[in-house]
Amino acid sequence: MKCPHCLESFHDFYEVIPVGNDADGNWGVVSRKCPSCERVVLVLVNGKIGSIGGRAMLESVKGERLIYPRTTSRVPLPKEVPEEFAAIYREACVVLSDSPKASAALSRRCMQHLLREMANVKPSKLADEIQEVIDSGSLPPYIVEAIDAVRKIGNYTAHPIKSERPGEVVDVEPGEADWNLDVLESLFSYYFVQPATIKKKWEFLNLKLKEVDKKGMKKA
């Protein structure tokens, strides 16, 4: 399995700790320890728990849920994304399954902060800030459509509080919280990842040219 702490793969040796049973069957906590980072991984399981040589073993599993560490199924952000944005994004991912409302509130707040810092929009309501960056023509069409849909999917007209106070925890539409995270990932790629990738390629090209006794290219 892959460790949710360090993302290294390791042989799945585990210990089962029975915690009780009810109409749904037996319940237990599966404990694993990653040999790479030496941190514990705990999973709540529901199913049939047997015993071999006095040691509890899983015979069948009807359901399971990771309880430690709290993590997300989304791919980790690239290192190019600044921590001031990445930290809020990660928190929005972690709470997504438990509270889409809280996740959407965090992602709206992160989006507003991102637009103010990177697109230099005039501080206002989030809906107006989104419109300003769209009108600026600075974003590629696929991101324009995606960020405009944030307002439509979130039904900002019926729920203006989402625009007036983005960090407020309010009701969300089906799929809204996930979509906000998808749009944030696209914005992160546009503002941070792509420029860093182009810069690295430029530096590599310039180095190769110098190696063949040519002058380094200069940006126009």
Secondary structure, DSSP 8 states (H G I E B T S, - for coil): -B-TTT--B-----EEEEEEEETTEEEEEEEEE-TTT--EEEEEEEEEEEEETTEEEEEEEEEEEEEES---SS----TTS-HHHHHHHHHHHHTTTT-HHHHHHHHHHHHHHHHHHHS---SS-HHHHHHHHHHTT-S-HHHHHHHHHHHHHHTTTT-THHHHSTT------TTHHHHHHHHHHHHHIIIIIHHHHHHHHHHHHHHHHHHTT-------
